[in-house]
Amino acid sequence: MSRVCDINGTKALKGRKIHRRGLAKKKGGIGQHVTATTRRYFLPNLKTKRVWVPELKKFITVKLTARALKTVAKNGAYATLKKAGLVA
């Protein structure tokens, strides 16, 4: 299964992590030096949730991010899921 939010469409992003060596000057060292950059993924904060939709009188299981969960709470389950195209 892909790591994509059903409502926002948020997915994993590629990026880099900087490797540093040495102690920072303000901690009494001679300064930090960048030695390498390595590729990494920034993954979304996905949760699989059963959302109760009162208009349909049933639960719908969706995979959504924490931000999308706040959107569902704010705008209502039916309106949000209908806008995303998950309910008819």
PyMOL Python script that loads the backbone (N, CA, C, O; Angstrom):
from pymol import cmd

cmd.read_pdbstr("""\
ATOM      1  N   MET A   1       0.848  -1.179   0.000  1.00  0.00           N
ATOM      2  CA  MET A   1       0.000   0.000   0.000  1.00  0.00           C
ATOM      3  C   MET A   1       0.894   1.244   0.000  1.00  0.00           C
ATOM      4  O   MET A   1       1.920   1.294   0.678  1.00  0.00           O
ATOM      5  N   SER A   2       0.478   2.237  -0.774  1.00  0.00           N
ATOM      6  CA  SER A   2       1.281   3.445  -0.869  1.00  0.00           C
ATOM      7  C   SER A   2       1.039   4.337   0.346  1.00  0.00           C
ATOM      8  O   SER A   2      -0.004   4.264   0.995  1.00  0.00           O
ATOM      9  N   ARG A   3       2.012   5.163   0.632  1.00  0.00           N
ATOM     10  CA  ARG A   3       1.914   6.070   1.776  1.00  0.00           C
ATOM     11  C   ARG A   3       1.363   7.404   1.305  1.00  0.00           C
ATOM     12  O   ARG A   3       2.094   8.390   1.219  1.00  0.00           O
ATOM     13  N   VAL A   4       0.070   7.433   1.000  1.00  0.00           N
ATOM     14  CA  VAL A   4      -0.586   8.637   0.492  1.00  0.00           C
ATOM     15  C   VAL A   4      -1.858   8.880   1.289  1.00  0.00           C
ATOM     16  O   VAL A   4      -2.618   7.952   1.563  1.00  0.00           O
ATOM     17  N   CYS A   5      -2.083  10.138   1.658  1.00  0.00           N
ATOM     18  CA  CYS A   5      -3.289  10.519   2.380  1.00  0.00           C
ATOM     19  C   CYS A   5      -4.480  10.502   1.421  1.00  0.00           C
ATOM     20  O   CYS A   5      -4.391  11.030   0.313  1.00  0.00           O
ATOM     21  N   ASP A   6      -5.597   9.894   1.846  1.00  0.00           N
ATOM     22  CA  ASP A   6      -6.790   9.808   0.997  1.00  0.00           C
ATOM     23  C   ASP A   6      -7.461  11.162   0.803  1.00  0.00           C
ATOM     24  O   ASP A   6      -8.148  11.366  -0.198  1.00  0.00           O
ATOM     25  N   ILE A   7      -7.278  12.086   1.730  1.00  0.00           N
ATOM     26  CA  ILE A   7      -7.960  13.380   1.653  1.00  0.00           C
ATOM     27  C   ILE A   7      -7.066  14.466   1.049  1.00  0.00           C
ATOM     28  O   ILE A   7      -7.453  15.118   0.079  1.00  0.00           O
ATOM     29  N   ASN A   8      -5.877  14.663   1.617  1.00  0.00           N
ATOM     30  CA  ASN A   8      -4.988  15.731   1.148  1.00  0.00           C
ATOM     31  C   ASN A   8      -4.104  15.320  -0.028  1.00  0.00           C
ATOM     32  O   ASN A   8      -3.641  16.170  -0.789  1.00  0.00           O
ATOM     33  N   GLY A   9      -3.873  14.018  -0.172  1.00  0.00           N
ATOM     34  CA  GLY A   9      -2.957  13.568  -1.220  1.00  0.00           C
ATOM     35  C   GLY A   9      -1.497  13.731  -0.832  1.00  0.00           C
ATOM     36  O   GLY A   9      -0.616  13.644  -1.688  1.00  0.00           O
ATOM     37  N   THR A  10      -1.228  13.966   0.450  1.00  0.00           N
ATOM     38  CA  THR A  10       0.141  14.120   0.938  1.00  0.00           C
ATOM     39  C   THR A  10       0.893  12.808   0.779  1.00  0.00           C
ATOM     40  O   THR A  10       0.373  11.748   1.126  1.00  0.00           O
ATOM     41  N   LYS A  11       2.121  12.871   0.255  1.00  0.00           N
ATOM     42  CA  LYS A  11       2.921  11.661   0.092  1.00  0.00           C
ATOM     43  C   LYS A  11       4.356  11.908   0.518  1.00  0.00           C
ATOM     44  O   LYS A  11       4.716  13.021   0.901  1.00  0.00           O
ATOM     45  N   ALA A  12       5.176  10.866   0.451  1.00  0.00           N
ATOM     46  CA  ALA A  12       6.562  10.959   0.896  1.00  0.00           C
ATOM     47  C   ALA A  12       7.349  11.910   0.012  1.00  0.00           C
ATOM     48  O   ALA A  12       7.142  11.957  -1.200  1.00  0.00           O
ATOM     49  N   LEU A  13       8.258  12.673   0.624  1.00  0.00           N
ATOM     50  CA  LEU A  13       9.119  13.609  -0.095  1.00  0.00           C
ATOM     51  C   LEU A  13      10.566  13.169   0.026  1.00  0.00           C
ATOM     52  O   LEU A  13      10.979  12.643   1.059  1.00  0.00           O
ATOM     53  N   LYS A  14      11.335  13.387  -1.033  1.00  0.00           N
ATOM     54  CA  LYS A  14      12.763  13.083  -0.977  1.00  0.00           C
ATOM     55  C   LYS A  14      13.515  14.297  -0.465  1.00  0.00           C
ATOM     56  O   LYS A  14      13.109  15.438  -0.686  1.00  0.00           O
ATOM     57  N   GLY A  15      14.614  14.034   0.219  1.00  0.00           N
ATOM     58  CA  GLY A  15      15.440  15.117   0.728  1.00  0.00           C
ATOM     59  C   GLY A  15      16.819  14.613   1.061  1.00  0.00           C
ATOM     60  O   GLY A  15      17.206  13.514   0.665  1.00  0.00           O
ATOM     61  N   ARG A  16      17.562  15.425   1.793  1.00  0.00           N
ATOM     62  CA  ARG A  16      18.914  15.047   2.193  1.00  0.00           C
ATOM     63  C   ARG A  16      19.115  15.348   3.669  1.00  0.00           C
ATOM     64  O   ARG A  16      18.521  16.273   4.225  1.00  0.00           O
ATOM     65  N   LYS A  17      19.968  14.544   4.287  1.00  0.00           N
ATOM     66  CA  LYS A  17      20.388  14.779   5.663  1.00  0.00           C
ATOM     67  C   LYS A  17      21.859  15.150   5.617  1.00  0.00           C
ATOM     68  O   LYS A  17      22.651  14.486   4.949  1.00  0.00           O
ATOM     69  N   ILE A  18      22.227  16.210   6.327  1.00  0.00           N
ATOM     70  CA  ILE A  18      23.612  16.674   6.342  1.00  0.00           C
ATOM     71  C   ILE A  18      24.339  16.019   7.507  1.00  0.00           C
ATOM     72  O   ILE A  18      23.900  16.116   8.653  1.00  0.00           O
ATOM     73  N   HIS A  19      25.442  15.357   7.216  1.00  0.00           N
ATOM     74  CA  HIS A  19      26.289  14.779   8.262  1.00  0.00           C
ATOM     75  C   HIS A  19      27.334  15.806   8.653  1.00  0.00           C
ATOM     76  O   HIS A  19      28.030  16.357   7.800  1.00  0.00           O
ATOM     77  N   ARG A  20      27.438  16.060   9.948  1.00  0.00           N
ATOM     78  CA  ARG A  20      28.404  17.040  10.442  1.00  0.00           C
ATOM     79  C   ARG A  20      29.377  16.353  11.386  1.00  0.00           C
ATOM     80  O   ARG A  20      29.052  15.343  12.010  1.00  0.00           O
ATOM     81  N   ARG A  21      30.563  16.912  11.478  1.00  0.00           N
ATOM     82  CA  ARG A  21      31.593  16.358  12.350  1.00  0.00           C
ATOM     83  C   ARG A  21      32.229  17.492  13.135  1.00  0.00           C
ATOM     84  O   ARG A  21      32.471  18.565  12.583  1.00  0.00           O
ATOM     85  N   GLY A  22      32.500  17.273  14.404  1.00  0.00           N
ATOM     86  CA  GLY A  22      33.158  18.275  15.230  1.00  0.00           C
ATOM     87  C   GLY A  22      32.213  18.885  16.247  1.00  0.00           C
ATOM     88  O   GLY A  22      30.993  18.758  16.134  1.00  0.00           O
ATOM     89  N   LEU A  23      32.775  19.533  17.221  1.00  0.00           N
ATOM     90  CA  LEU A  23      32.015  20.179  18.277  1.00  0.00           C
ATOM     91  C   LEU A  23      31.792  21.645  17.930  1.00  0.00           C
ATOM     92  O   LEU A  23      32.706  22.324  17.462  1.00  0.00           O
ATOM     93  N   ALA A  24      30.585  22.128  18.157  1.00  0.00           N
ATOM     94  CA  ALA A  24      30.235  23.511  17.835  1.00  0.00           C
ATOM     95  C   ALA A  24      31.099  24.489  18.617  1.00  0.00           C
ATOM     96  O   ALA A  24      31.533  24.199  19.732  1.00  0.00           O
ATOM     97  N   LYS A  25      31.344  25.653  18.019  1.00  0.00           N
ATOM     98  CA  LYS A  25      32.197  26.656  18.666  1.00  0.00           C
ATOM     99  C   LYS A  25      31.610  27.131  19.990  1.00  0.00           C
ATOM    100  O   LYS A  25      32.341  27.331  20.960  1.00  0.00           O
ATOM    101  N   LYS A  26      30.287  27.311  20.033  1.00  0.00           N
ATOM    102  CA  LYS A  26      29.687  27.794  21.282  1.00  0.00           C
ATOM    103  C   LYS A  26      29.691  26.740  22.377  1.00  0.00           C
ATOM    104  O   LYS A  26      29.401  27.049  23.533  1.00  0.00           O
ATOM    105  N   LYS A  27      30.019  25.490  22.028  1.00  0.00           N
ATOM    106  CA  LYS A  27      30.166  24.443  23.034  1.00  0.00           C
ATOM    107  C   LYS A  27      31.629  24.191  23.362  1.00  0.00           C
ATOM    108  O   LYS A  27      31.957  23.226  24.052  1.00  0.00           O
ATOM    109  N   GLY A  28      32.516  25.065  22.864  1.00  0.00           N
ATOM    110  CA  GLY A  28      33.925  24.959  23.210  1.00  0.00           C
ATOM    111  C   GLY A  28      34.780  24.230  22.192  1.00  0.00           C
ATOM    112  O   GLY A  28      35.952  23.955  22.450  1.00  0.00           O
ATOM    113  N   GLY A  29      34.208  23.913  21.036  1.00  0.00           N
ATOM    114  CA  GLY A  29      34.975  23.197  20.018  1.00  0.00           C
ATOM    115  C   GLY A  29      35.570  24.131  18.989  1.00  0.00           C
ATOM    116  O   GLY A  29      35.595  25.348  19.177  1.00  0.00           O
ATOM    117  N   ILE A  30      36.049  23.554  17.897  1.00  0.00           N
ATOM    118  CA  ILE A  30      36.653  24.372  16.842  1.00  0.00           C
ATOM    119  C   ILE A  30      35.694  24.582  15.669  1.00  0.00           C
ATOM    120  O   ILE A  30      36.065  25.167  14.651  1.00  0.00           O
ATOM    121  N   GLY A  31      34.462  24.101  15.819  1.00  0.00           N
ATOM    122  CA  GLY A  31      33.450  24.313  14.786  1.00  0.00           C
ATOM    123  C   GLY A  31      33.063  23.019  14.109  1.00  0.00           C
ATOM    124  O   GLY A  31      33.825  22.053  14.100  1.00  0.00           O
ATOM    125  N   GLN A  32      31.880  23.011  13.547  1.00  0.00           N
ATOM    126  CA  GLN A  32      31.407  21.824  12.854  1.00  0.00           C
ATOM    127  C   GLN A  32      31.737  21.899  11.376  1.00  0.00           C
ATOM    128  O   GLN A  32      31.777  22.984  10.795  1.00  0.00           O
ATOM    129  N   HIS A  33      31.975  20.737  10.764  1.00  0.00           N
ATOM    130  CA  HIS A  33      32.281  20.660   9.341  1.00  0.00           C
ATOM    131  C   HIS A  33      31.343  19.656   8.691  1.00  0.00           C
ATOM    132  O   HIS A  33      31.093  18.582   9.239  1.00  0.00           O
ATOM    133  N   VAL A  34      30.825  20.010   7.522  1.00  0.00           N
ATOM    134  CA  VAL A  34      29.955  19.107   6.780  1.00  0.00           C
ATOM    135  C   VAL A  34      30.832  18.079   6.088  1.00  0.00           C
ATOM    136  O   VAL A  34      31.748  18.432   5.345  1.00  0.00           O
ATOM    137  N   THR A  35      30.547  16.790   6.336  1.00  0.00           N
ATOM    138  CA  THR A  35      31.366  15.742   5.742  1.00  0.00           C
ATOM    139  C   THR A  35      30.652  15.022   4.610  1.00  0.00           C
ATOM    140  O   THR A  35      31.310  14.490   3.716  1.00  0.00           O
ATOM    141  N   ALA A  36      29.303  14.992   4.626  1.00  0.00           N
ATOM    142  CA  ALA A  36      28.577  14.292   3.575  1.00  0.00           C
ATOM    143  C   ALA A  36      27.101  14.658   3.637  1.00  0.00           C
ATOM    144  O   ALA A  36      26.618  15.175   4.644  1.00  0.00           O
ATOM    145  N   THR A  37      26.402  14.386   2.560  1.00  0.00           N
ATOM    146  CA  THR A  37      24.948  14.452   2.563  1.00  0.00           C
ATOM    147  C   THR A  37      24.432  13.112   2.067  1.00  0.00           C
ATOM    148  O   THR A  37      24.938  12.564   1.087  1.00  0.00           O
ATOM    149  N   THR A  38      23.429  12.592   2.745  1.00  0.00           N
ATOM    150  CA  THR A  38      22.848  11.323   2.330  1.00  0.00           C
ATOM    151  C   THR A  38      21.373  11.528   2.038  1.00  0.00           C
ATOM    152  O   THR A  38      20.713  12.360   2.659  1.00  0.00           O
ATOM    153  N   ARG A  39      20.867  10.760   1.085  1.00  0.00           N
ATOM    154  CA  ARG A  39      19.472  10.872   0.709  1.00  0.00           C
ATOM    155  C   ARG A  39      18.592  10.222   1.768  1.00  0.00           C
ATOM    156  O   ARG A  39      18.973   9.241   2.407  1.00  0.00           O
ATOM    157  N   ARG A  40      17.394  10.800   1.938  1.00  0.00           N
ATOM    158  CA  ARG A  40      16.435  10.254   2.883  1.00  0.00           C
ATOM    159  C   ARG A  40      15.024  10.610   2.436  1.00  0.00           C
ATOM    160  O   ARG A  40      14.841  11.420   1.528  1.00  0.00           O
ATOM    161  N   TYR A  41      14.020   9.997   3.081  1.00  0.00           N
ATOM    162  CA  TYR A  41      12.625  10.274   2.800  1.00  0.00           C
ATOM    163  C   TYR A  41      11.987  10.956   4.001  1.00  0.00           C
ATOM    164  O   TYR A  41      12.255  10.603   5.149  1.00  0.00           O
ATOM    165  N   PHE A  42      11.136  11.940   3.717  1.00  0.00           N
ATOM    166  CA  PHE A  42      10.312  12.560   4.737  1.00  0.00           C
ATOM    167  C   PHE A  42       8.920  11.966   4.579  1.00  0.00           C
ATOM    168  O   PHE A  42       8.227  12.258   3.604  1.00  0.00           O
ATOM    169  N   LEU A  43       8.506  11.135   5.529  1.00  0.00           N
ATOM    170  CA  LEU A  43       7.245  10.417   5.416  1.00  0.00           C
ATOM    171  C   LEU A  43       6.115  11.177   6.115  1.00  0.00           C
ATOM    172  O   LEU A  43       6.336  11.790   7.159  1.00  0.00           O
ATOM    173  N   PRO A  44       4.898  11.143   5.540  1.00  0.00           N
ATOM    174  CA  PRO A  44       3.772  11.827   6.179  1.00  0.00           C
ATOM    175  C   PRO A  44       3.313  11.070   7.432  1.00  0.00           C
ATOM    176  O   PRO A  44       3.541   9.868   7.571  1.00  0.00           O
ATOM    177  N   ASN A  45       2.675  11.794   8.319  1.00  0.00           N
ATOM    178  CA  ASN A  45       2.177  11.227   9.578  1.00  0.00           C
ATOM    179  C   ASN A  45       0.817  10.575   9.314  1.00  0.00           C
ATOM    180  O   ASN A  45      -0.226  11.147   9.631  1.00  0.00           O
ATOM    181  N   LEU A  46       0.841   9.366   8.728  1.00  0.00           N
ATOM    182  CA  LEU A  46      -0.390   8.690   8.316  1.00  0.00           C
ATOM    183  C   LEU A  46      -0.979   7.822   9.419  1.00  0.00           C
ATOM    184  O   LEU A  46      -0.255   7.157  10.160  1.00  0.00           O
ATOM    185  N   LYS A  47      -2.299   7.840   9.514  1.00  0.00           N
ATOM    186  CA  LYS A  47      -3.042   7.001  10.435  1.00  0.00           C
ATOM    187  C   LYS A  47      -4.186   6.350   9.662  1.00  0.00           C
ATOM    188  O   LYS A  47      -4.797   6.988   8.803  1.00  0.00           O
ATOM    189  N   THR A  48      -4.476   5.099   9.958  1.00  0.00           N
ATOM    190  CA  THR A  48      -5.650   4.438   9.400  1.00  0.00           C
ATOM    191  C   THR A  48      -6.775   4.577  10.414  1.00  0.00           C
ATOM    192  O   THR A  48      -6.669   4.092  11.541  1.00  0.00           O
ATOM    193  N   LYS A  49      -7.851   5.239  10.010  1.00  0.00           N
ATOM    194  CA  LYS A  49      -8.938   5.559  10.933  1.00  0.00           C
ATOM    195  C   LYS A  49     -10.275   5.100  10.376  1.00  0.00           C
ATOM    196  O   LYS A  49     -10.491   5.098   9.164  1.00  0.00           O
ATOM    197  N   ARG A  50     -11.168   4.713  11.276  1.00  0.00           N
ATOM    198  CA  ARG A  50     -12.559   4.471  10.933  1.00  0.00           C
ATOM    199  C   ARG A  50     -13.333   5.728  11.309  1.00  0.00           C
ATOM    200  O   ARG A  50     -13.450   6.063  12.487  1.00  0.00           O
ATOM    201  N   VAL A  51     -13.856   6.416  10.310  1.00  0.00           N
ATOM    202  CA  VAL A  51     -14.558   7.682  10.537  1.00  0.00           C
ATOM    203  C   VAL A  51     -16.062   7.436  10.461  1.00  0.00           C
ATOM    204  O   VAL A  51     -16.557   6.877   9.482  1.00  0.00           O
ATOM    205  N   TRP A  52     -16.780   7.852  11.490  1.00  0.00           N
ATOM    206  CA  TRP A  52     -18.234   7.702  11.497  1.00  0.00           C
ATOM    207  C   TRP A  52     -18.855   8.821  10.671  1.00  0.00           C
ATOM    208  O   TRP A  52     -18.593  10.001  10.904  1.00  0.00           O
ATOM    209  N   VAL A  53     -19.689   8.431   9.696  1.00  0.00           N
ATOM    210  CA  VAL A  53     -20.389   9.396   8.850  1.00  0.00           C
ATOM    211  C   VAL A  53     -21.871   9.328   9.210  1.00  0.00           C
ATOM    212  O   VAL A  53     -22.552   8.377   8.826  1.00  0.00           O
ATOM    213  N   PRO A  54     -22.384  10.324   9.943  1.00  0.00           N
ATOM    214  CA  PRO A  54     -23.778  10.271  10.400  1.00  0.00           C
ATOM    215  C   PRO A  54     -24.790  10.260   9.254  1.00  0.00           C
ATOM    216  O   PRO A  54     -25.839   9.623   9.355  1.00  0.00           O
ATOM    217  N   GLU A  55     -24.473  10.969   8.159  1.00  0.00           N
ATOM    218  CA  GLU A  55     -25.416  11.028   7.031  1.00  0.00           C
ATOM    219  C   GLU A  55     -25.623   9.651   6.390  1.00  0.00           C
ATOM    220  O   GLU A  55     -26.715   9.342   5.912  1.00  0.00           O
ATOM    221  N   LEU A  56     -24.577   8.834   6.384  1.00  0.00           N
ATOM    222  CA  LEU A  56     -24.671   7.495   5.801  1.00  0.00           C
ATOM    223  C   LEU A  56     -24.964   6.425   6.847  1.00  0.00           C
ATOM    224  O   LEU A  56     -25.283   5.284   6.511  1.00  0.00           O
ATOM    225  N   LYS A  57     -24.852   6.806   8.112  1.00  0.00           N
ATOM    226  CA  LYS A  57     -25.042   5.894   9.247  1.00  0.00           C
ATOM    227  C   LYS A  57     -24.123   4.680   9.165  1.00  0.00           C
ATOM    228  O   LYS A  57     -24.556   3.545   9.360  1.00  0.00           O
ATOM    229  N   LYS A  58     -22.831   4.939   8.868  1.00  0.00           N
ATOM    230  CA  LYS A  58     -21.853   3.853   8.844  1.00  0.00           C
ATOM    231  C   LYS A  58     -20.440   4.412   8.990  1.00  0.00           C
ATOM    232  O   LYS A  58     -20.204   5.611   8.839  1.00  0.00           O
ATOM    233  N   PHE A  59     -19.504   3.502   9.289  1.00  0.00           N
ATOM    234  CA  PHE A  59     -18.095   3.854   9.374  1.00  0.00           C
ATOM    235  C   PHE A  59     -17.458   3.721   7.997  1.00  0.00           C
ATOM    236  O   PHE A  59     -17.838   2.855   7.209  1.00  0.00           O
ATOM    237  N   ILE A  60     -16.488   4.584   7.716  1.00  0.00           N
ATOM    238  CA  ILE A  60     -15.686   4.469   6.501  1.00  0.00           C
ATOM    239  C   ILE A  60     -14.221   4.478   6.934  1.00  0.00           C
ATOM    240  O   ILE A  60     -13.785   5.373   7.658  1.00  0.00           O
ATOM    241  N   THR A  61     -13.465   3.473   6.485  1.00  0.00           N
ATOM    242  CA  THR A  61     -12.051   3.374   6.833  1.00  0.00           C
ATOM    243  C   THR A  61     -11.229   4.156   5.823  1.00  0.00           C
ATOM    244  O   THR A  61     -11.305   3.901   4.621  1.00  0.00           O
ATOM    245  N   VAL A  62     -10.446   5.106   6.308  1.00  0.00           N
ATOM    246  CA  VAL A  62      -9.604   5.932   5.442  1.00  0.00           C
ATOM    247  C   VAL A  62      -8.202   6.019   6.031  1.00  0.00           C
ATOM    248  O   VAL A  62      -8.003   5.894   7.239  1.00  0.00           O
ATOM    249  N   LYS A  63      -7.241   6.236   5.145  1.00  0.00           N
ATOM    250  CA  LYS A  63      -5.860   6.462   5.567  1.00  0.00           C
ATOM    251  C   LYS A  63      -5.605   7.955   5.414  1.00  0.00           C
ATOM    252  O   LYS A  63      -5.603   8.486   4.303  1.00  0.00           O
ATOM    253  N   LEU A  64      -5.389   8.628   6.547  1.00  0.00           N
ATOM    254  CA  LEU A  64      -5.204  10.070   6.473  1.00  0.00           C
ATOM    255  C   LEU A  64      -4.121  10.572   7.409  1.00  0.00           C
ATOM    256  O   LEU A  64      -3.727   9.900   8.362  1.00  0.00           O
ATOM    257  N   THR A  65      -3.652  11.777   7.106  1.00  0.00           N
ATOM    258  CA  THR A  65      -2.623  12.404   7.928  1.00  0.00           C
ATOM    259  C   THR A  65      -3.275  13.041   9.150  1.00  0.00           C
ATOM    260  O   THR A  65      -4.498  13.170   9.222  1.00  0.00           O
ATOM    261  N   ALA A  66      -2.450  13.432  10.097  1.00  0.00           N
ATOM    262  CA  ALA A  66      -2.956  14.089  11.299  1.00  0.00           C
ATOM    263  C   ALA A  66      -3.626  15.411  10.930  1.00  0.00           C
ATOM    264  O   ALA A  66      -4.627  15.785  11.541  1.00  0.00           O
ATOM    265  N   ARG A  67      -3.089  16.121   9.942  1.00  0.00           N
ATOM    266  CA  ARG A  67      -3.683  17.379   9.496  1.00  0.00           C
ATOM    267  C   ARG A  67      -5.051  17.145   8.854  1.00  0.00           C
ATOM    268  O   ARG A  67      -5.976  17.931   9.060  1.00  0.00           O
ATOM    269  N   ALA A  68      -5.181  16.072   8.079  1.00  0.00           N
ATOM    270  CA  ALA A  68      -6.468  15.754   7.457  1.00  0.00           C
ATOM    271  C   ALA A  68      -7.503  15.373   8.512  1.00  0.00           C
ATOM    272  O   ALA A  68      -8.693  15.638   8.344  1.00  0.00           O
ATOM    273  N   LEU A  69      -7.054  14.759   9.586  1.00  0.00           N
ATOM    274  CA  LEU A  69      -7.964  14.404  10.676  1.00  0.00           C
ATOM    275  C   LEU A  69      -8.543  15.666  11.324  1.00  0.00           C
ATOM    276  O   LEU A  69      -9.711  15.698  11.711  1.00  0.00           O
ATOM    277  N   LYS A  70      -7.707  16.703  11.434  1.00  0.00           N
ATOM    278  CA  LYS A  70      -8.183  17.989  11.946  1.00  0.00           C
ATOM    279  C   LYS A  70      -9.188  18.612  10.980  1.00  0.00           C
ATOM    280  O   LYS A  70     -10.159  19.237  11.409  1.00  0.00           O
ATOM    281  N   THR A  71      -8.956  18.444   9.676  1.00  0.00           N
ATOM    282  CA  THR A  71      -9.869  18.960   8.665  1.00  0.00           C
ATOM    283  C   THR A  71     -11.224  18.275   8.759  1.00  0.00           C
ATOM    284  O   THR A  71     -12.265  18.922   8.642  1.00  0.00           O
ATOM    285  N   VAL A  72     -11.204  16.952   8.974  1.00  0.00           N
ATOM    286  CA  VAL A  72     -12.449  16.191   9.138  1.00  0.00           C
ATOM    287  C   VAL A  72     -13.204  16.689  10.361  1.00  0.00           C
ATOM    288  O   VAL A  72     -14.424  16.846  10.315  1.00  0.00           O
ATOM    289  N   ALA A  73     -12.493  16.938  11.450  1.00  0.00           N
ATOM    290  CA  ALA A  73     -13.129  17.415  12.676  1.00  0.00           C
ATOM    291  C   ALA A  73     -13.725  18.812  12.490  1.00  0.00           C
ATOM    292  O   ALA A  73     -14.769  19.129  13.060  1.00  0.00           O
ATOM    293  N   LYS A  74     -13.055  19.640  11.693  1.00  0.00           N
ATOM    294  CA  LYS A  74     -13.503  21.016  11.498  1.00  0.00           C
ATOM    295  C   LYS A  74     -14.689  21.115  10.531  1.00  0.00           C
ATOM    296  O   LYS A  74     -15.688  21.767  10.836  1.00  0.00           O
ATOM    297  N   ASN A  75     -14.575  20.463   9.363  1.00  0.00           N
ATOM    298  CA  ASN A  75     -15.573  20.627   8.300  1.00  0.00           C
ATOM    299  C   ASN A  75     -16.655  19.556   8.297  1.00  0.00           C
ATOM    300  O   ASN A  75     -17.651  19.684   7.585  1.00  0.00           O
ATOM    301  N   GLY A  76     -16.473  18.516   9.074  1.00  0.00           N
ATOM    302  CA  GLY A  76     -17.442  17.431   9.092  1.00  0.00           C
ATOM    303  C   GLY A  76     -16.983  16.287   8.207  1.00  0.00           C
ATOM    304  O   GLY A  76     -16.317  16.498   7.193  1.00  0.00           O
ATOM    305  N   ALA A  77     -17.347  15.064   8.604  1.00  0.00           N
ATOM    306  CA  ALA A  77     -16.878  13.876   7.904  1.00  0.00           C
ATOM    307  C   ALA A  77     -17.449  13.781   6.491  1.00  0.00           C
ATOM    308  O   ALA A  77     -16.712  13.548   5.533  1.00  0.00           O
ATOM    309  N   TYR A  78     -18.764  13.963   6.364  1.00  0.00           N
ATOM    310  CA  TYR A  78     -19.402  13.768   5.060  1.00  0.00           C
ATOM    311  C   TYR A  78     -18.914  14.794   4.038  1.00  0.00           C
ATOM    312  O   TYR A  78     -18.604  14.434   2.903  1.00  0.00           O
ATOM    313  N   ALA A  79     -18.842  16.065   4.429  1.00  0.00           N
ATOM    314  CA  ALA A  79     -18.420  17.116   3.505  1.00  0.00           C
ATOM    315  C   ALA A  79     -16.973  16.895   3.041  1.00  0.00           C
ATOM    316  O   ALA A  79     -16.666  17.049   1.859  1.00  0.00           O
ATOM    317  N   THR A  80     -16.100  16.537   3.970  1.00  0.00           N
ATOM    318  CA  THR A  80     -14.682  16.342   3.641  1.00  0.00           C
ATOM    319  C   THR A  80     -14.488  15.126   2.746  1.00  0.00           C
ATOM    320  O   THR A  80     -13.751  15.187   1.762  1.00  0.00           O
ATOM    321  N   LEU A  81     -15.150  14.020   3.086  1.00  0.00           N
ATOM    322  CA  LEU A  81     -15.004  12.792   2.291  1.00  0.00           C
ATOM    323  C   LEU A  81     -15.641  12.948   0.912  1.00  0.00           C
ATOM    324  O   LEU A  81     -15.151  12.384  -0.066  1.00  0.00           O
ATOM    325  N   LYS A  82     -16.731  13.709   0.833  1.00  0.00           N
ATOM    326  CA  LYS A  82     -17.366  13.935  -0.465  1.00  0.00           C
ATOM    327  C   LYS A  82     -16.473  14.793  -1.363  1.00  0.00           C
ATOM    328  O   LYS A  82     -16.359  14.524  -2.558  1.00  0.00           O
ATOM    329  N   LYS A  83     -15.844  15.816  -0.800  1.00  0.00           N
ATOM    330  CA  LYS A  83     -14.929  16.674  -1.571  1.00  0.00           C
ATOM    331  C   LYS A  83     -13.734  15.885  -2.071  1.00  0.00           C
ATOM    332  O   LYS A  83     -13.222  16.154  -3.157  1.00  0.00           O
ATOM    333  N   ALA A  84     -13.279  14.899  -1.276  1.00  0.00           N
ATOM    334  CA  ALA A  84     -12.143  14.058  -1.674  1.00  0.00           C
ATOM    335  C   ALA A  84     -12.565  12.971  -2.659  1.00  0.00           C
ATOM    336  O   ALA A  84     -11.712  12.318  -3.260  1.00  0.00           O
ATOM    337  N   GLY A  85     -13.875  12.769  -2.829  1.00  0.00           N
ATOM    338  CA  GLY A  85     -14.372  11.775  -3.759  1.00  0.00           C
ATOM    339  C   GLY A  85     -14.420  10.368  -3.192  1.00  0.00           C
ATOM    340  O   GLY A  85     -14.392   9.392  -3.942  1.00  0.00           O
ATOM    341  N   LEU A  86     -14.492  10.258  -1.870  1.00  0.00           N
ATOM    342  CA  LEU A  86     -14.500   8.941  -1.227  1.00  0.00           C
ATOM    343  C   LEU A  86     -15.911   8.416  -0.957  1.00  0.00           C
ATOM    344  O   LEU A  86     -16.105   7.217  -0.754  1.00  0.00           O
ATOM    345  N   VAL A  87     -16.903   9.329  -0.955  1.00  0.00           N
ATOM    346  CA  VAL A  87     -18.295   8.902  -0.828  1.00  0.00           C
ATOM    347  C   VAL A  87     -19.099   9.546  -1.952  1.00  0.00           C
ATOM    348  O   VAL A  87     -18.736  10.599  -2.476  1.00  0.00           O
ATOM    349  N   ALA A  88     -20.182   8.897  -2.303  1.00  0.00           N
ATOM    350  CA  ALA A  88     -21.002   9.403  -3.415  1.00  0.00           C
ATOM    351  C   ALA A  88     -21.989  10.451  -2.954  1.00  0.00           C
ATOM    352  O   ALA A  88     -22.753  10.978  -3.763  1.00  0.00           O
TER     353      ALA A  88
END
""", "prot")
cmd.dss("prot")
cmd.show_as("cartoon", "prot")
cmd.util.cbc("prot")
cmd.orient("prot")
